[in-house]
Amino acid sequence: MPQVMVRYRVHPDQVAENEQLVRAVYDELAATEPEGLHYATFKLPDGVTFIHVAQHDEPNPLPSITAFRRFQEEIQARCEEPPVVTALDEIGSYRLFGGER
């Protein structure tokens, strides 16, 4: 399963809008329950930097989520620093994605 981290910084006046769009993604995920997706979003203590961590089957189900597409539509305009996608190579984890190891 591919694992990725996306990090970006929004303009201070865009924090509330970004959070609202992110919450809408989670609302739709809760309603649709796509298989093969583990996903989390975090806001760093600076209040403007966001990190999304995902583990997903192929194909990635996120692009099929309407709220996710809406979130991505104007991401560049909301950002002070654009999203940077980094592939992750897991060395180990403990229940990070709900696993019961």
Secondary structure, DSSP 8 states (H G I E B T S, - for coil): --EEEEEEEE-GGGHHHHHHHHHHHHHHHHHH--TTEEEEEEE-TTSSEEEEEEEE-SS-SGGG-HHHHHHHHTHHHHEEEEEEEEE---S--SSTTS---
